[in-house]
Amino acid sequence: MNTIALISGATFGLTAVIFGAFGAHLLKKKLTKDQLQSFETGVKYQMYHAIILLLLGFQLNDKTTINNYIIYAFITGIILFSFSIYGLVISSANNKKIKILGPITPLGGLFLIIGWALLIYKFCL
């Protein structure tokens, strides 16, 4: 069992539900349709990967290096991908777009891809 994966997965799942409700109820009136869709993409990816972290947390121990790389790649990817989207959408809705977040989103996506690639690699060992 990997406690970091379980705690992270549960935390990301919890916050995905909160952010999803926040987007659906409070931001719906403030965001454009495209902005709301981007926000929802961040929530979806966060929830998908929260579930993966929970599943991996029950299956992987924290004594193997590859397992830790997989977990940390997903955690880093969620933070960089989803949270940069949230920041971009909310800041642009307030007409104060934080442009530095733009390049962070694809970097987060890259970490998510690395997590999946490492998982495939682990399956091939």
URDAZI-V93184 format. One record per residue. RES is the residue in one small letter. PHI is phi in radians with two decimals (* if undefined). PSI is psi in whole degrees, -180 to 180 (* if undefined). OMEGA is omega in whole degrees, 0 to 359 (none if undefined). Layout:
BEGIN
RES|PHI|PSI|OMEGA / RES|PHI|PSI|OMEGA
END
This chain:
BEGIN
m|*|141|181 / n|-2.02|103|185 / t|-1.09|-40|180 / i|-1.07|-43|179 / a|-1.13|-42|181 / l|-1.16|-46|180 / i|-1.15|-43|179 / s|-1.12|-46|180 / g|-1.05|-44|179 / a|-1.16|-40|179 / t|-1.15|-45|179 / f|-1.15|-36|177 / g|-1.12|-46|178 / l|-1.03|-50|182 / t|-1.22|-29|176 / a|-1.12|-41|178 / v|-1.14|-43|180 / i|-1.11|-47|180 / f|-1.14|-37|178 / g|-1.10|-44|178 / a|-1.16|-41|178 / f|-1.02|-45|180 / g|-1.18|-42|184 / a|-1.24|-31|186 / h|-1.87|-50|185 / l|-1.54|-39|184 / l|-1.48|-18|184 / k|-0.96|-36|182 / k|-1.41|-22|186 / k|-1.71|-26|185 / l|-1.69|153|170 / t|-1.29|170|179 / k|-1.06|-43|179 / d|-1.14|-41|179 / q|-1.13|-43|179 / l|-1.10|-39|178 / q|-1.12|-41|177 / s|-1.11|-44|179 / f|-1.05|-44|179 / e|-1.11|-34|176 / t|-1.08|-44|177 / g|-1.04|-43|180 / v|-1.13|-45|181 / k|-1.06|-49|181 / y|-1.11|-37|178 / q|-1.10|-45|181 / m|-1.19|-43|179 / y|-0.99|-45|184 / h|-1.38|-23|172 / a|-1.12|-43|179 / i|-1.11|-43|178 / i|-1.05|-44|179 / l|-1.06|-40|178 / l|-1.11|-46|179 / l|-1.07|-46|180 / l|-1.17|-34|180 / g|-1.06|-34|178 / f|-1.41|-21|185 / q|-1.74|-32|187 / l|-1.80|141|172 / n|-1.60|167|183 / d|-1.72|16|181 / k|-1.64|-11|181 / t|-1.82|131|184 / t|-1.03|-45|182 / i|-1.06|-38|178 / n|-1.08|-43|179 / n|-1.14|-40|178 / y|-1.06|-42|179 / i|-1.08|-50|182 / i|-1.06|-49|183 / y|-1.21|-30|176 / a|-1.14|-44|178 / f|-1.16|-43|179 / i|-1.07|-49|179 / t|-1.08|-43|180 / g|-1.07|-44|179 / i|-1.07|-48|183 / i|-1.08|-49|183 / l|-1.23|-42|184 / f|-1.29|-65|187 / s|-1.16|-45|185 / f|-1.24|-28|175 / s|-1.23|-35|176 / i|-1.11|-46|179 / y|-1.01|-46|180 / g|-1.09|-43|179 / l|-1.09|-46|184 / v|-1.16|-48|183 / i|-1.17|-42|180 / s|-1.18|-37|179 / s|-1.25|-31|176 / a|-1.17|-27|178 / n|-1.63|11|181 / n|1.01|31|177 / k|-2.35|53|186 / k|-0.98|128|178 / i|-1.55|95|189 / k|-1.14|-27|181 / i|-1.09|-23|180 / l|-1.26|-23|181 / g|-0.95|-51|179 / p|-1.28|-15|181 / i|-1.31|-34|182 / t|-1.00|-51|179 / p|-1.16|-28|176 / l|-1.13|-40|175 / g|-1.10|-42|176 / g|-1.06|-38|178 / l|-1.09|-41|178 / f|-1.14|-37|176 / l|-1.11|-42|177 / i|-1.08|-43|179 / i|-1.06|-42|177 / g|-1.03|-45|178 / w|-1.16|-41|180 / a|-1.12|-41|178 / l|-1.13|-35|177 / l|-1.13|-43|176 / i|-1.07|-45|178 / y|-1.01|-44|179 / k|-1.06|-40|179 / f|-1.13|-28|181 / c|-1.46|-12|181 / l|-1.20|*|none
END
